[in-house]
Amino acid sequence: MQLSPEGVLTQLGYHPETTLVEQFQRAAQNTPGFEKISKHLVALNDHLKNYHGFVALSNSQPRFKIKIESQDPNTIEVATQEIYKWADKYNVRLQKVQNAHTYYIVAVA
């Protein structure tokens, strides 16, 4: 099942206005294999809420990002493990942002 850009944006907590739909489409086009994980982004976003994390559109790059906002080291460690487990399961290549608990989704195998 393929979700529409508006559907994914809504599930990620955005109001799907035209500029956000366009930003979403650029990020999806810039992520080879994106169609394989679109519905899984929503599930990851819901799961990461337990760890003060989320999936979002990056404002600095045409990519989707995964971010952990918790300050608790234990929570950060568990959330990071969950992110990598998800990435391994769905063959997602991540790029870690230096000095941050943020990961860009680069490609899907």
C-alpha positions as CSV (number, residue, x, y, z in Angstrom):
1,M,0.0,0.0,0.0
2,Q,1.4,3.4,-1.1
3,L,0.5,6.4,0.9
4,S,0.0,9.8,-0.7
5,P,2.4,12.7,0.2
6,E,-0.5,14.4,1.9
7,G,-1.3,11.2,3.9
8,V,2.3,10.8,5.0
9,L,2.7,14.5,5.9
10,T,-0.5,14.3,8.0
11,Q,0.6,11.2,9.8
12,L,4.0,13.0,10.6
13,G,2.1,15.9,12.1
14,Y,2.2,18.4,9.3
15,H,-0.6,20.3,7.7
16,P,-0.1,19.3,4.0
17,E,0.0,22.6,2.3
18,T,1.4,23.0,-1.2
19,T,4.9,24.1,-0.2
20,L,5.2,21.1,2.2
21,V,3.9,18.7,-0.4
22,E,6.6,20.0,-2.8
23,Q,9.3,19.7,-0.2
24,F,8.1,16.1,0.5
25,Q,8.2,15.3,-3.2
26,R,11.8,16.7,-3.5
27,A,12.9,14.6,-0.4
28,A,11.2,11.5,-1.9
29,Q,12.8,12.0,-5.3
30,N,16.2,12.5,-3.6
31,T,15.9,9.2,-1.7
32,P,16.3,6.3,-4.0
33,G,13.9,3.5,-3.1
34,F,11.7,5.8,-1.0
35,E,8.5,4.1,-2.2
36,K,9.6,1.0,-0.3
37,I,9.5,2.8,3.1
38,S,6.9,5.5,2.9
39,K,4.4,3.7,5.1
40,H,7.2,2.6,7.4
41,L,8.2,6.2,8.1
42,V,4.9,6.7,9.8
43,A,5.3,3.7,12.0
44,L,8.8,4.7,12.9
45,N,7.6,8.2,13.8
46,D,4.9,6.8,16.0
47,H,7.4,4.5,17.7
48,L,10.0,7.2,18.3
49,K,7.5,9.4,20.1
50,N,8.1,7.1,23.1
51,Y,11.7,8.3,23.1
52,H,11.1,12.0,22.3
53,G,12.0,11.4,18.7
54,F,10.3,11.9,15.3
55,V,10.6,11.7,11.6
56,A,10.5,15.1,9.7
57,L,11.4,16.9,6.6
58,S,14.8,18.5,6.8
59,N,14.9,22.3,6.3
60,S,18.5,22.3,5.3
61,Q,18.6,19.4,2.8
62,P,16.0,17.8,0.5
63,R,15.8,14.7,2.7
64,F,13.8,13.1,5.5
65,K,15.4,13.2,8.9
66,I,15.1,11.2,12.1
67,K,15.7,13.2,15.2
68,I,15.9,12.4,18.9
69,E,15.3,15.4,21.2
70,S,15.6,13.6,24.5
71,Q,18.4,14.8,26.8
72,D,18.4,11.5,28.8
73,P,21.5,9.4,27.8
74,N,19.6,6.1,28.3
75,T,16.7,7.2,26.2
76,I,19.0,8.4,23.5
77,E,20.8,5.1,23.5
78,V,17.6,3.1,23.2
79,A,16.2,5.4,20.5
80,T,19.4,5.1,18.5
81,Q,19.2,1.3,18.7
82,E,15.6,1.4,17.5
83,I,16.5,3.7,14.6
84,Y,19.3,1.4,13.5
85,K,17.1,-1.7,14.0
86,W,14.5,-0.1,11.7
87,A,17.1,0.9,9.2
88,D,18.5,-2.6,9.1
89,K,15.1,-4.2,8.7
90,Y,14.1,-2.0,5.8
91,N,17.6,-1.7,4.2
92,V,17.7,2.1,4.8
93,R,21.1,3.9,4.5
94,L,21.4,6.7,7.1
95,Q,23.8,9.6,7.4
96,K,24.4,10.8,11.0
97,V,24.6,14.5,11.5
98,Q,27.8,15.3,13.4
99,N,27.3,16.4,17.0
100,A,23.6,15.8,16.9
101,H,21.1,12.9,17.4
102,T,19.8,13.4,13.9
103,Y,20.0,11.1,10.9
104,Y,19.2,11.7,7.3
105,I,17.6,9.0,5.3
106,V,19.8,8.7,2.2
107,A,18.6,5.7,0.3
108,V,16.7,2.4,0.5
109,A,18.2,-0.7,-1.0
